[in-house]
Amino acid sequence: MRALLFWIFLLLLSPISSIRSQQVKQGGKILLENVSVFDGRSPVVTKPLNVLISGNLIQTISSSPIPAEPDFIRIDGAGKTLMPGLIDVHVHMVFGALSMRDMMLPDLSEKLIMEKAGASAEKMLMRGFTSVRDVGGPIFPLKAEIDAGRITGPRIWPSGATISQTSGHGDFRTPEERSRLFFGEPSRAEKYNATFIADGRDQVLTAVRENLRFGASQIKLMAGGGTSSAYDPVDVTQYTLDEMKAAVEAAEDWGTYVTVHAYTPRAVQRAIEAGVKCIEHGQLLDDKTLRLMARKKIWLSLQNLVEDTPDMDPMRREKRRPVIEGQEKIWPLAKRYKVRLAWGTDFLFEPDLNNQQNAFILRLQKWFTNAEILKMITHDNAQLLQLSGLRSPYSGKLGVVEEGALADLLLVDGNPLQDLSLIADPEKNFLVIIKNGHLYKSLPGNR
């Protein structure tokens, strides 16, 4: 018994114990008076209302005055717009905070990773992103620190290390790094929990279960070629049907789902046959596959990828060409076939791109109304997060402003339904930022 208590004590001290922690400072009761509300669903904002937050929940929304007690934090909204916090469902909190040069430093350490990723996480929250889904990378230590209140950042739905076949999109070995299976030495990316290179049903099962053990809310599998990996052409299909089914079975046994990196019809159709619930990217999909996705209610987590940057490797630039061309077609096609759409950014190895996270939302105006866009980046993205079921690290409703929902809110200086460009300048236009009932940014002079 004494030995058992000793091991429990060690676990309580370890990062693993706080993976699902929700120890976030809360602001008591916050009363937002005279605010117009975009609720996450409706194509209009309401007439001025009063909204009371108690703990981490929206307690009351009323057109009548709400009596204020002495300990309330009172914010006069002056008719400005209260809306749900923004949600990005395709981020890489670590890979997005580090450059490729950082990743290859010989003295790269967890301390350096946490410093850079922690600073990036705080900036992300201050851009109004109160929730994100991390779809691959060494995320668990950062998430634990945010949930414990030691680092400021958004809620994170973690996938953990990506799962890739040998020569797949998650095989980031340098030329001198040989297979762990044959030579016994894990690659650098595997050592830093960035990826699992797993071949065959048994290895895939183990990789999935390892991520679930550490708190993954969903599993990310590489089902096709990529543009940031050296060995695989974009058109290739990765993982056999049996291997992919193994991942789906292991995830479903834990009540959650698999999402896959894939661009092509062949890769996506195989993933759907295996039981995958969400596709990341899909810029090369055809009408037939999109109709299949709509019929089976498969989510398409789509992005408007940056066309080019000065630091982009020439090989990657060439590999990305068909993907960039395809994304101009995929958005209107997916809308036409009523595919379940979610939005994300997918910034990788170029930290300066993070500053454009909000501005990238405006790219959707080619195909969607302002109301459709705002619904997608709040309510709809929150619906995708809920696919994690009981593996969701946070209980409660997100993406809406309604009584009983979690208090993740923004007060915007203006009406973003009329002028979506307001959200592209969060420093100026996001007057109040609330996450989990805690005030991270507020108007001067609140009483």
Helices and strands as residue ranges (DSSP letters): H 2-13, G 15-18, E 29-37, E 49-54, E 57-62, E 73-76, E 81-84, E 86-91, H 100-103, H 110-126, E 129-134, H 140-147, E 155-158, E 162-164, H 180-183, H 188-191, E 195-197, H 200-213, E 219-222, H 241-253, E 258-262, H 265-274, E 278-281, H 287-296, E 299-303, H 314-336, E 340-344, G 351-356, G 359-366, H 370-375, I 376-380, H 381-385, G 386-391, E 409-412, G 420-424, H 426-429, E 430-435, E 438-441
